[in-house]
Amino acid sequence: MTALKQSLEDGRKHHAWIFSGPRGVGKYTAALWFAEEILGLLHGNGAGSKHPDIHVIRKEDAVWSQNPSLQRRKQTNIPIDLLRERIIGGKTSDDRVHDSAAFKTPVVGSQKVFIIDEAELLDEQGQNALLKTLEEPPKNTTIVLVTCREDLLLPTIKSRCACVSFSYVQPKEMGLWSENADLDVSPDDLAWAIHFSGGSPGLVCAAIETNLASIARSISRFLSREDLSNYSHVAQTLTSFIENTVAENLKQNSSASKEGANRRALELLLLMFGYSASVLVRSGVKGGVAASEIIADVERQIDTHISMKVLVDSLCARWAHLCVGDSVFM
């Protein structure tokens, strides 16, 4: 944030930025704040994201497209047609030709800002199409790419942007955030979620929304490796958690990708296991390092065609037996 404030004060604002860092640490919030600063808006009234000169682009925006095929597609990435409609212009798959919104005159003031959230979901074609706008943007346009996977952005994209790295929030700041967040959760569950998150307000909210603390409590002796006798029952509990979480996500957004929702739910469980593994390591419990390696093994397998249920079953079996390796253990 200091670098952003300094760039504004010095009048040396770059035309394109990458805000990168762990999931849930406030990158998008910072991007919106930055946009409001550029436009000279007052903060705290919630109007920033609705301002006509602040353009937020997300994969979910496809549902509002005038392109029927774009409306119907599952929201697994940010398609190039959405970029053409919302920022770069050009001909889309429905034969419509769009002007480049980046080059249009601002609606209210003299500046406009485009925020592309989850920019890692731009495929190579979309990133290459965005390059020209990044190379030669109008003077009154700022583009911010928000991502938790900077490694998935092309080198040509990164070379044209100023980069700001975000890290996990420190405990004192997390405490202040939780006091002001008005979270509907018990003190014990909130305390668990804060420790589990490692300094990510977004993960705290995800843990609360999915009631992850209760899952952790129900299998606490398994996570601590005190009782490993019934790991198949634990696997069933975790599979049900994924199914219920995915069903709730699809209920709220019928156009969401089931595969993406499955992945996010499994990643949340892996973070829970990872948190438990770190506790084992810090406590000097035998097998703590091996438990950490198991998490890394399963994470590498998420991008394969192995089903979520098989991965969960394998995770629990390997956690019980401390079986390290990339192969699925059943």
C-alpha angles and dihedrals in degrees: 000000000000091000091050093049091047093051090053094046093048093047090235098118112162118229095230132033141183116211105195135173144100120327116273101015097118105271094137092044089052091048091053091048089050091051091051090050091051091050093043095239127161113251131229100039096096093235097114099087090045096049111119092231095051109079116190116193119197134161088249090064089079089083089066094050122118087222107096094206090051091049093053099045121103113255099245098130144357102274123215091241089062090051090050091051098044108033124348103042127213138118118321130204092268089061093251117138116218129198116232107265089200090066097045121107114264113260099226114007138009099280139056132189132206118202117193107196120205089013090177085077090070107104122220092268092052093047092050090049090052093052097083092054090048091049098048111019121161114262093249096056129088122187123200122190112199115199145156090198108054088162089071093060117094117253088239090058093048093047091060096050137071108235128222117187121210124201136192117294116257118247095252092052091044089055092051091047093051092049091056099036096081093220118187098226140106117265091245094051091045092051090050092048092051093051091044093050094059090216103325116126089192092058090048089056092046091051091050095046092051095039089236093161091066090051090051090050093049092055098029095123090051093048090050089047091236093121118026098157100106106036092145089064090050089052090053090051092051093045089053089050091055093046093049093045092049092047091052092049092050090046090057094043117020091187093058119114113257089205090053092047090050090052094049092049092049091047089054090054091048089053088052090052090044090054090051091048091053090052089052091050093048090048092052092239113166111254096025094121092047089050089055090051091053090058090052091049093053092045089057090054096054092087092054125088093258111127120249091241092054091048091050092048090049093047092054094045092048092046089054094048099030090234107171122194142087096264119098109256117210 
